[in-house]
Amino acid sequence: MHAVLAEGIEDDESPFARYHGSIDSSIVPSPFASVVGVAQSDPKMTRAANTAVLTPPFAPASQLIASASAGSIIADNHVDERNRLLEVLRDTKLESLHKQLWYAGRKGNVSPLHHQKVIRRDIILTERARLHLIWYEKTIYIKRLDDELLNWKYFSEVICGDTTRTVYTAACGFLLSYTRLITYPSDLEIAKTHGLINKRIKWKQWQRFRSEILHHLANRNDHDRYEYGELRLGRLDQIYRLNLLGLSYFNIHRDYSSYFGSNYVTLVALFALVSVALSAMQVMTSIADVPVVIATTSYRFSVATLVALTGSCAALLILYVVLYLWNWVLIYVRHRRHRAP
């Protein structure tokens, strides 16, 4: 079995060395014996599956990180380590909006990394689970695939020991998203370039690992964030506002000029169209013997335009004042906290 482990990457810098060692083949369950997606049509079997023993979605021979030195992750207490993974792999607020995510993206819609380049998107590395596969305009955020998820012993002892299946479900969903991101050798090279995956992983190793993940999770029936693929940030912001969770899911603006500048573009385009309509009405009403209906409609439209213009300017002014005062309040509160003994 030591010879099998040697097929993985001997990463001396990886932070989970305590999971290195020989694996007794007599106690290793089949990697395809997991309960994910089993008996979808049978409620009794589904309830039994929830209490069954969980196993990693890949075999020991297919693990990509086979050994590690003593490192920074303190996983002697598996409960603490699972709590850390919950923060690393799962966002509570996004999970609470699961039933509304259909508005922000389609299920399983994840484009390979090379195609992200084809459609001229900038790939931004993030360590926040809430930003994984979130995109806006020409930018997409992708969370790094950490080494511990690629180690069989770590996955088996820490993640599969989760009795609630929450960490296990999130970890499997995250791995599944990467099987779609890295589909071709070019995808793997792009991932390495952007720091998304360990640079020592070879294509043949990834190909075998990926095929086992896809086979094992083919019937995944967990309804969570990873059920969906890429999510549009603008629509997530709308969902957030409708649920009164805040003004935005993630604020990409860090100053007033960029925030208001992005909104001004839409307003300017709208009022440009309205100006063309008003000019056309002015030409019509300047003709002699114009019908009363046209004259009345033009007059009402002009008044409505003036009211809308005044209201928009007032709303922008109020928004600016509110944001300015709110930021000052936050600064004052933080200052008081730092001064407190």
C-alpha positions as CSV (number, residue, x, y, z in Angstrom):
1,M,0.0,0.0,0.0
2,H,3.0,2.3,0.5
3,A,3.7,1.9,-3.2
4,V,0.2,3.0,-4.0
5,L,0.5,6.1,-1.9
6,A,3.7,7.0,-3.6
7,E,1.7,7.6,-6.8
8,G,0.4,10.8,-5.3
9,I,2.3,14.0,-4.7
10,E,4.9,14.0,-1.9
11,D,4.2,17.5,-0.8
12,D,6.5,18.4,2.2
13,E,4.9,21.8,2.5
14,S,1.3,20.6,2.8
15,P,-0.3,21.4,6.2
16,F,-1.8,18.1,7.1
17,A,1.0,15.6,7.7
18,R,-0.7,13.8,10.5
19,Y,-2.9,12.1,8.0
20,H,0.1,10.5,6.3
21,G,0.9,6.9,7.0
22,S,0.1,3.4,5.8
23,I,-3.5,2.6,5.2
24,D,-4.8,-0.9,6.1
25,S,-6.5,-2.1,2.9
26,S,-8.7,-4.3,5.0
27,I,-10.5,-1.3,6.5
28,V,-10.6,0.9,3.4
29,P,-14.2,1.0,2.1
30,S,-14.9,1.1,-1.6
31,P,-14.8,4.7,-2.9
32,F,-18.0,4.1,-4.6
33,A,-19.9,2.9,-1.6
34,S,-20.9,6.5,-0.5
35,V,-24.5,7.2,0.1
36,V,-24.6,10.4,-2.0
37,G,-27.6,10.3,-4.3
38,V,-28.7,6.8,-3.4
39,A,-32.3,5.7,-3.7
40,Q,-33.7,9.0,-4.8
41,S,-37.1,7.6,-5.3
42,D,-37.3,5.6,-2.1
43,P,-37.7,7.7,1.1
44,K,-36.9,4.8,3.4
45,M,-33.6,4.1,1.7
46,T,-32.8,7.8,1.6
47,R,-33.3,8.1,5.4
48,A,-31.1,5.1,5.9
49,A,-28.5,6.6,3.6
50,N,-28.3,9.7,5.8
51,T,-27.1,7.5,8.7
52,A,-24.8,5.3,6.7
53,V,-21.0,5.5,6.8
54,L,-19.6,8.2,4.5
55,T,-16.6,7.5,2.3
56,P,-14.3,9.8,0.2
57,P,-15.5,10.2,-3.4
58,F,-12.1,8.9,-4.6
59,A,-9.9,5.9,-3.9
60,P,-6.6,6.0,-2.0
61,A,-4.7,5.2,-5.2
62,S,-6.2,8.2,-6.9
63,Q,-5.5,10.8,-4.2
64,L,-3.4,13.7,-5.5
65,I,-1.7,14.6,-2.2
66,A,-0.3,11.5,-0.7
67,S,1.8,12.7,2.2
68,A,2.6,15.8,4.1
69,S,4.9,17.1,6.8
70,A,3.8,18.4,10.2
71,G,2.1,21.7,9.4
72,S,-0.1,24.5,10.5
73,I,-3.5,22.8,10.6
74,I,-4.3,21.6,14.1
75,A,-6.7,18.8,13.4
76,D,-6.3,16.7,16.5
77,N,-9.8,17.9,17.3
78,H,-11.8,16.9,14.3
79,V,-14.8,19.0,15.5
80,D,-12.8,22.2,15.3
81,E,-11.4,21.2,11.9
82,R,-14.9,20.6,10.6
83,N,-16.0,24.0,11.9
84,R,-13.1,25.5,10.0
85,L,-14.1,23.7,6.8
86,L,-17.7,24.9,7.2
87,E,-16.4,28.5,7.0
88,V,-14.0,27.6,4.2
89,L,-16.4,25.7,1.9
90,R,-19.9,27.0,2.8
91,D,-21.8,30.3,3.1
92,T,-24.8,30.2,5.4
93,K,-26.6,33.2,3.8
94,L,-26.2,31.8,0.3
95,E,-27.5,28.4,1.4
96,S,-30.6,30.1,2.9
97,L,-31.3,31.6,-0.6
98,H,-31.0,28.2,-2.4
99,K,-34.6,28.2,-3.6
100,Q,-34.1,31.6,-5.3
101,L,-30.8,30.9,-6.9
102,W,-32.5,29.8,-10.1
103,Y,-32.8,33.5,-10.9
104,A,-29.0,34.0,-10.7
105,G,-27.8,31.0,-12.6
106,R,-28.5,27.5,-14.0
107,K,-27.9,24.2,-12.3
108,G,-24.6,22.6,-13.2
109,N,-23.6,25.6,-15.4
110,V,-19.8,25.7,-15.0
111,S,-17.6,26.6,-18.0
112,P,-14.1,25.1,-18.2
113,L,-11.2,27.5,-17.4
114,H,-10.1,27.7,-21.0
115,H,-13.6,28.8,-22.1
116,Q,-13.5,31.5,-19.4
117,K,-10.6,32.9,-21.3
118,V,-12.4,32.5,-24.6
119,I,-15.2,34.7,-23.4
120,R,-12.5,37.2,-22.1
121,R,-13.2,36.8,-18.4
122,D,-10.6,37.7,-15.8
123,I,-10.1,34.8,-13.4
124,I,-9.7,36.2,-9.8
125,L,-8.4,33.9,-7.0
126,T,-10.5,34.1,-3.8
127,E,-10.5,32.3,-0.5
128,R,-14.1,33.1,0.3
129,A,-16.6,30.3,-0.4
130,R,-19.4,32.8,-0.9
131,L,-17.6,34.2,-4.0
132,H,-16.7,30.8,-5.7
133,L,-18.0,30.9,-9.3
134,I,-19.6,34.4,-8.8
135,W,-19.2,36.6,-11.9
136,Y,-20.0,40.1,-13.1
137,E,-19.1,41.7,-16.4
138,K,-15.7,40.3,-17.4
139,T,-14.7,38.9,-14.0
140,I,-15.2,35.6,-12.3
141,Y,-14.1,34.6,-8.8
142,I,-12.9,31.1,-8.2
143,K,-11.8,29.7,-4.8
144,R,-8.6,27.7,-4.6
145,L,-8.7,23.9,-4.4
146,D,-6.9,23.3,-1.1
147,D,-4.6,20.3,-0.7
148,E,-6.4,18.7,2.2
149,L,-9.4,17.9,0.0
150,L,-7.1,15.9,-2.3
151,N,-5.8,13.6,0.5
152,W,-7.7,10.4,1.1
153,K,-6.8,10.0,4.8
154,Y,-7.7,13.6,5.7
155,F,-11.0,13.3,3.8
156,S,-11.8,10.0,5.4
157,E,-11.1,10.9,9.0
158,V,-12.1,14.6,9.1
159,I,-14.8,15.1,6.4
160,C,-16.4,11.7,6.4
161,G,-16.6,11.8,10.2
162,D,-19.3,14.6,9.9
163,T,-22.5,13.0,11.3
164,T,-24.6,15.9,10.0
165,R,-23.2,15.5,6.4
166,T,-23.0,19.3,6.1
167,V,-19.2,19.4,5.6
168,Y,-19.2,16.3,3.5
169,T,-21.9,17.7,1.2
170,A,-20.1,21.0,0.8
171,A,-16.7,19.3,0.2
172,C,-18.2,16.9,-2.5
173,G,-20.0,19.8,-4.2
174,F,-16.8,21.9,-4.2
175,L,-14.8,19.0,-5.8
176,L,-17.5,18.5,-8.3
177,S,-17.3,22.1,-9.4
178,Y,-13.6,21.7,-10.1
179,T,-14.2,18.6,-12.3
180,R,-16.1,20.9,-14.5
181,L,-13.6,23.8,-14.3
182,I,-10.6,21.5,-15.2
183,T,-11.7,19.4,-18.2
184,Y,-8.7,19.6,-20.5
185,P,-4.9,19.8,-20.0
186,S,-5.1,23.5,-20.9
187,D,-7.5,24.0,-18.0
188,L,-5.0,22.5,-15.6
189,E,-2.3,24.8,-16.8
190,I,-4.5,27.8,-16.4
191,A,-5.4,26.7,-12.9
192,K,-1.8,26.4,-11.9
193,T,-1.0,29.8,-13.4
194,H,-3.7,31.4,-11.3
195,G,-2.8,29.5,-8.2
196,L,-6.0,27.6,-8.1
197,I,-4.4,24.1,-7.6
198,N,-1.2,22.5,-6.5
199,K,1.4,23.0,-9.3
200,R,2.9,19.5,-8.8
201,I,-0.3,17.8,-10.0
202,K,0.0,16.2,-13.4
203,W,-2.7,15.8,-16.0
204,K,-2.8,12.0,-15.9
205,Q,-3.2,12.1,-12.1
206,W,-6.0,14.7,-12.4
207,Q,-7.7,12.8,-15.1
208,R,-8.0,9.7,-13.0
209,F,-9.0,11.7,-9.9
210,R,-11.6,13.6,-11.9
211,S,-13.2,10.4,-13.4
212,E,-13.6,8.9,-10.0
213,I,-15.3,12.0,-8.6
214,L,-17.7,12.2,-11.6
215,H,-18.5,8.5,-11.2
216,H,-19.0,8.7,-7.5
217,L,-21.1,11.8,-7.5
218,A,-23.0,11.1,-10.7
219,N,-26.3,10.9,-8.8
220,R,-25.6,13.6,-6.3
221,N,-29.0,14.7,-4.9
222,D,-27.9,17.4,-2.4
223,H,-29.8,20.7,-2.7
224,D,-27.2,23.3,-1.9
225,R,-25.3,26.1,-3.5
226,Y,-23.1,23.7,-5.5
227,E,-26.1,22.4,-7.2
228,Y,-25.9,25.5,-9.2
229,G,-22.9,26.6,-11.2
230,E,-21.9,30.2,-12.1
231,L,-24.0,32.8,-10.4
232,R,-24.5,36.4,-11.7
233,L,-23.5,38.9,-9.1
234,G,-26.0,41.5,-10.2
235,R,-29.0,39.2,-9.8
236,L,-27.6,38.0,-6.4
237,D,-27.7,41.6,-5.3
238,Q,-31.4,41.8,-6.4
239,I,-32.2,38.6,-4.4
240,Y,-30.4,40.1,-1.4
241,R,-32.4,43.3,-1.5
242,L,-35.8,41.5,-2.0
243,N,-35.0,39.4,1.1
244,L,-34.0,42.5,3.1
245,L,-30.5,41.1,3.7
246,G,-28.7,44.2,2.6
247,L,-28.0,46.5,-0.3
248,S,-25.8,44.0,-2.1
249,Y,-24.5,40.4,-1.9
250,F,-20.9,41.6,-2.5
251,N,-19.9,45.2,-3.1
252,I,-17.3,45.5,-5.8
253,H,-17.1,49.3,-5.4
254,R,-14.6,50.8,-2.9
255,D,-15.3,54.5,-3.5
256,Y,-18.2,56.8,-4.3
257,S,-17.1,57.7,-7.8
258,S,-17.1,54.0,-9.1
259,Y,-20.4,53.3,-7.3
260,F,-22.3,56.2,-8.7
261,G,-20.5,56.1,-12.0
262,S,-21.9,52.6,-12.7
263,N,-25.4,53.9,-12.0
264,Y,-25.1,57.1,-14.0
265,V,-24.4,55.1,-17.2
266,T,-27.9,53.6,-17.1
267,L,-29.6,56.9,-16.2
268,V,-27.8,58.8,-18.9
269,A,-28.8,56.2,-21.5
270,L,-32.4,56.3,-20.3
271,F,-32.7,60.1,-20.4
272,A,-31.0,60.2,-23.9
273,L,-33.8,58.0,-25.2
274,V,-36.4,60.2,-23.4
275,S,-34.8,63.3,-24.9
276,V,-35.2,61.9,-28.4
277,A,-38.9,61.2,-27.7
278,L,-39.4,64.7,-26.4
279,S,-37.8,66.2,-29.5
280,A,-40.1,64.2,-31.8
281,M,-43.1,65.4,-29.8
282,Q,-41.9,69.0,-30.1
283,V,-41.8,68.7,-33.8
284,M,-45.3,67.2,-34.0
285,T,-46.8,69.9,-31.8
286,S,-45.2,72.7,-33.8
287,I,-47.3,71.7,-36.8
288,A,-50.5,73.7,-37.4
289,D,-53.8,72.0,-36.6
290,V,-52.2,69.3,-34.5
291,P,-54.8,66.9,-33.1
292,V,-55.8,67.6,-29.4
293,V,-54.9,64.0,-28.4
294,I,-51.3,64.4,-29.6
295,A,-50.9,67.8,-27.9
296,T,-52.3,66.5,-24.6
297,T,-50.1,63.4,-24.7
298,S,-47.0,65.4,-25.4
299,Y,-47.8,67.8,-22.6
300,R,-48.3,65.0,-20.1
301,F,-45.2,63.1,-21.2
302,S,-43.1,66.3,-20.8
303,V,-44.4,66.8,-17.3
304,A,-43.8,63.2,-16.4
305,T,-40.3,63.4,-17.7
306,L,-39.5,66.5,-15.6
307,V,-40.9,64.8,-12.5
308,A,-38.9,61.6,-13.1
309,L,-35.7,63.7,-13.7
310,T,-36.2,65.6,-10.5
311,G,-37.0,62.4,-8.5
312,S,-33.9,60.6,-9.8
313,C,-31.6,63.5,-8.9
314,A,-33.2,63.7,-5.5
315,A,-32.9,59.9,-4.9
316,L,-29.2,60.0,-5.9
317,L,-28.5,62.9,-3.6
318,I,-30.3,61.2,-0.7
319,L,-28.4,57.9,-1.4
320,Y,-25.1,59.8,-1.4
321,V,-25.9,61.5,1.9
322,V,-27.1,58.2,3.6
323,L,-24.0,56.3,2.4
324,Y,-21.7,59.1,3.5
325,L,-23.3,59.3,7.0
326,W,-23.3,55.6,7.4
327,N,-19.6,55.3,6.6
328,W,-18.9,58.0,9.2
329,V,-20.9,56.1,11.8
330,L,-18.9,52.9,11.0
331,I,-15.6,54.8,11.3
332,Y,-16.7,56.3,14.6
333,V,-17.8,52.9,16.0
334,R,-14.6,51.2,15.0
335,H,-12.6,54.1,16.5
336,R,-14.4,53.7,19.8
337,R,-13.8,50.0,19.9
338,H,-10.1,50.4,19.3
339,R,-9.9,52.9,22.1
340,A,-11.9,50.8,24.6
341,P,-9.7,49.1,27.2
